[in-house]
Amino acid sequence: RSAARRPLGPSPRCCPGPGPGPRPAPRRWLAEGPGPAAGGGGGHGGPGDEELRRRLDGLVRKHKVVVFIKGTPAQPMCGFSNAVVQILRMHGVQQYGAYNVLEDQEIRQGIKNYSNWPTIPQIYFDGEFVGGCDILLQMHQNGDLVEELKKLGICSALLDTEKEDAK
């Protein structure tokens, strides 16, 4: 039996396209067997791959919001990671797991295989892969991020700002 993964949504676009228009939603995966990090295509199939997959499972589920970035929230090391941190800060998300992929090459490559998403940063809500910087930015711009945070029990600080402006 093959270790196929079935997409739950449209295919992600990790790079800007040639023209304007709506960006597709991120791809969410339903595993039908071991994923790429467990030897299903991205790893070497050894016992270390299974251990890495379990480690990544634990990391993405450790907090309601988890980001894999280059650098730290206090000192992002690339513009896309900085944008993710700033968007979360704008919404008042203070409690989240942040993992610096520059400190651990195994996680840096492993998380790409785990999500089948080729770039960093990567954002997870409640253990579910959301997407990269472009997806989070789009969610912020169209208001979806406020709703997704609400589902996590996080009230966006932007709602407080709107209430103040209405007064």
Steps between C-alpha positions, in 0.01 A plus 500: 500500500643836406539780750276741310382827644169642388454878479200642683507830314636666189869486423711763679702763320818580684631756256329811365332434169529705183188704556251632752204305621396286792753258642389145564453377854782297652506127449399303806590134512330190622759229543418163351824350613837633605575843359815609325692550825427140588646361181202554272694708250709765671719301736719198478254271673725430797400490865623858542233620257222351712655656810516840326136472391396427860711793621336734246153366592574600858631845406205599280254391769683652798324840471182628337715707263839376384742662257819370346706805412853610421616666820289574805193720555730753670749486211362359175775427247299546179226730378237227468560377855485860619167549320352193675617626840361850430161366388469289815610800710240722328229253596628486858607135481759483776499133592625286215769248428782633285775275371817639344577273204848654470598327824399151390557386141308178562188700591564748217476229235273269697220754539501558122453128443246473783272766351593445136557878487838606361561825687551650845319654686222253567198559722288241683171549687400222740743262331359575152726644233373844394763607248784744464541874528294572188203302631514661846522844338199424279303375803591820685395720209166332433400458866523121508779511758271665756251216452763225514648645818149515650464125432818452704358705788722798419332838471683712244624836627373646174144445624580718802638768266183492290286539814707800609473658155119454504466706819 
